[in-house]
Structure formats: C-alpha cells, structure tokens
Amino acid sequence: MSSAAGAPAGKLPFVVRVLAAGTFLRGTTECVIAGLLPEIADDLGVSVAHSGLLITAFAIGVIISGPTMALPTLRLPQRRTLALALASFANLAAAPPT
C-alpha cells in the first residue's frame, strides 16, 4: 500500500528527508555557538560575556534576513525557493574558514 505522496507505506518521501536535514542544519548552527563561546573568547582575546554578543548578532541577522528574503521570493515557486535556500545555506555551512 502506498501513501498519498506516492512513497511506499513506512518510507518517508525524499522531500521530508531534505526538510529534516535542513532543520537539523539550521538548529545546529544556531545552537552550536553557545558551546564554543570559551574557545571563541580565547581566540578573540575577550571575555566569554563579550563573545556571547555574537549570539545576539546572529539573532539580529536572522530577524533582519527573514523578511528581507521572504519579500523578494513571494512570487517564486515555493519548492524551488526552498531548495535554493537550503543549497545556499549548506554551501555556506560547508565553506572552509578563512
């Protein structure tokens, strides 16, 4: 028996796997910095409290970039926009440090 999405029963559709991977990547990048604060503070030569402001800067970036990217992509196909956003995010996440 197959599900409505065309995948066999008990097997997740490919798009669900892609969305799960994207969610994992976003969640990891948002939370991993908190565990790295002591090392970041040492590298930057500042206190852990001051390096914690990086989390605030990241949050402000998310707040600004969400609506900024949503408005220009309103008329684009949703699946293509999602795939492009996930691909560009994965590319940035995989980029070697400079």
SULZI-V731093 format. One record per pair of residues at least 12 apart in sequence whose ideal C-beta (glycine too) atoms are under 10 Angstrom apart, sorted by the first residue. I is the first residue (numbers start at 1). J is the second residue. Records with the same first field share a line. If there is no record, write none. Layout:
BEGIN
I=J / J
END
This chain:
BEGIN
15=79 / 82 / 83
18=82 / 83 / 86
19=82 / 86
21=86 / 90
22=82 / 83 / 85 / 86 / 87 / 89 / 90
23=86
25=86 / 89 / 90 / 92 / 93 / 94
26=62 / 86 / 89 / 93
28=93
29=58 / 89 / 92 / 93
30=55 / 58 / 59 / 62
31=55
33=51 / 52 / 54 / 55 / 58
34=52 / 54 / 55
36=51 / 54
37=49 / 50 / 51 / 52 / 54 / 55
38=51
39=51
40=52 / 54
41=54
69=81 / 85
73=85
END
